[in-house]
Amino acid sequence: GSQSRWEPLTVELWHGSLIHYNKNFKGVDCIVMSEVIEHLSPEVFDKFIPIVFAMYNPRVIVITTPNHDFNRYFDTSSPQSASYRFPDPTGRTSRIFRDDDHKFEWTEDEFKGWCDKTSQEYEYDVEITGCGS
């Protein structure tokens, strides 16, 4: 049978700059950043985060990012796997990344530390979950 929603579901996809404030996002219920932050240069990251947390101030923010700790589970011995492994292109670490466009890949502890600091700074509650093992 058909089940009706109590409220309509509206989904909007936007294309634009992450560092320019968009008044249409002020007060939205939720912002999802799935596999986004690791692609941001430090300059963009430092501008983007205050815009999301302080200016848009959504009720919920969902952030996903690769867990660098998980990289050890990838088979690095196969030639095919080698084509998906990239030295840190920024040169800031000796880590091997999953994508040549990643500007960083945090360990679980690094991500938790950033979440704790950011949630305190912008007065958000934080919940960290993961997948994969």
Secondary structure, DSSP 4 states (H G I P E B T S, - for coil): -----SS--------S-TTS--GGGTT-SEEEEES-GGGS-HHHHHHHHHIIIIII--SEEEEE---GGGGGGS--SSHHHHTT-EE-TTSS-S-EESSTT-S----HHHHHHHHHHHHHHHT----------
